[in-house]
Structures are given as C-alpha cells and as structure tokens.
Amino acid sequence: MNDVTLTATELELDSVAFRLRYAGEQSPELTSIEFRILALFQLMGYAPLSKEVIQKRVWGRVQSRDKTLNVHFTYLRKKLAPVGLTVTYLKPGNFVISTQAPALDTIEG
C-alpha cells in the first residue's frame, strides 16, 4: 500500500462547524453523516473499516442495501480531495482514509 497513515492528531474535526482541517487546509462543510463517518475513522485510529462496522456505528444498524453508504463516500471523497485526503475501497470490503491512493492491486476492480 502506498498510503500515508494518519494519526488522530493530524486531522482536526470541528464539531461546531462540521468541517475538518488537515495540513493547514479546511474542508467544505460536511453533513452530519459525513462528519460521523470521519469521527469514527478518527476514533478507530484510521484503520480500515468494513461497511458493516461503519453502518452499525453511524446508523445504528447494518443496512441490507449499501448504496446509501456508497453515496456518502462519493460526496466525502469530493470534500476530502481539496485537503489532500482520499477515501478508498479496499478488498475485501473495507474502506480506508489516507493521504494517497493505495496500490492498484488492492482496489476492487
């Protein structure tokens, strides 16, 4: 993997403004769900998280359809890009937040 691991102190989440700051850059405003997803990654030390874990911790239940989560990640990717971060889907079913894209062999194709 070519990503650079984040630490909880590198990424600052502002729970009042619903924004994040990384490397001196501030993101666009986040929705409450996007903010909760990022807070979960921060809480878990930016380890890769499965869809099921994210759904359970953010929505309180595992959803049979995961298109809702995919939509949130699509918007979150767009909001993280200006601050130099990305969200990537890794095999087998995990998401990770990093500063660079992972190696091509780890991305679902």
C-alpha positions in Angstrom: 0.0 0.0 0.0 1.3 3.5 -0.9 -0.8 5.4 1.6 0.5 7.5 4.4 -1.1 6.6 7.7 -3.0 9.3 9.5 -2.9 9.9 13.2 -5.7 11.3 15.4 -3.7 14.5 15.9 -3.1 15.2 12.2 -6.7 15.5 11.3 -8.8 18.0 13.3 -12.6 17.7 13.3 -14.6 20.7 14.2 -17.9 19.5 15.6 -19.4 23.0 15.7 -18.7 24.0 12.1 -18.9 20.4 10.7 -15.5 20.8 8.9 -12.2 19.1 9.0 -8.7 20.6 8.9 -5.7 18.7 7.6 -2.2 20.0 6.7 -3.5 23.6 7.2 -6.3 23.2 4.8 -10.0 23.3 5.7 -12.7 21.1 4.0 -16.0 22.3 2.7 -18.9 21.9 5.3 -19.7 18.3 6.0 -23.1 16.7 6.5 -23.8 15.2 9.9 -23.4 11.7 8.4 -20.1 12.6 6.7 -18.8 14.1 10.0 -19.8 11.0 11.9 -18.1 8.7 9.4 -14.8 10.7 9.8 -15.2 10.8 13.6 -15.5 7.0 13.5 -12.3 6.7 11.5 -10.5 9.0 13.9 -11.8 7.1 16.9 -10.6 3.8 15.3 -7.1 5.2 14.6 -7.8 5.4 10.8 -7.7 1.7 10.5 -9.5 0.2 7.5 -13.2 -0.3 8.4 -15.8 -2.6 6.9 -19.1 -1.3 5.5 -20.9 -3.3 8.3 -18.9 -1.6 11.1 -19.5 1.9 9.6 -23.2 1.2 9.1 -23.6 -0.2 12.7 -21.7 2.7 14.3 -23.1 5.6 12.2 -26.7 4.4 11.6 -27.0 2.0 14.5 -27.8 -0.9 12.2 -26.5 -2.8 9.2 -28.4 -2.0 6.1 -29.2 -4.6 3.5 -28.6 -2.1 0.8 -25.3 -0.3 0.9 -25.9 2.3 -1.8 -26.6 4.9 0.8 -23.1 4.4 2.2 -21.6 4.5 -1.2 -23.3 7.8 -2.0 -22.0 9.3 1.3 -18.5 8.2 0.4 -18.8 9.7 -3.1 -19.6 13.1 -1.6 -17.0 12.7 1.1 -14.3 11.9 -1.5 -15.1 15.2 -3.2 -14.9 17.1 0.1 -11.7 15.5 1.2 -9.8 15.9 -2.1 -9.1 19.7 -1.5 -7.3 19.0 1.8 -5.2 16.2 0.3 -7.1 13.1 1.6 -8.9 10.3 -0.1 -11.4 7.5 0.8 -10.6 4.2 -0.9 -12.5 0.9 -1.1 -10.1 -2.0 -0.4 -10.6 -5.6 -1.0 -12.4 -7.4 0.8 -15.0 -4.8 1.7 -13.0 -2.3 3.8 -12.7 1.5 3.4 -9.7 3.5 4.4 -8.9 7.2 4.6 -5.4 8.1 3.6 -3.2 10.8 2.0 -2.6 8.9 -1.2 -4.3 6.3 -3.3 -3.4 2.7 -2.4 -1.6 0.4 -4.8 -3.8 -0.7 -7.7 -3.8 -4.4 -6.7 -5.8 -3.5 -3.5 -8.6 -1.7 -5.2 -11.7 -3.5 -6.2 -11.8 -3.8 -9.9 
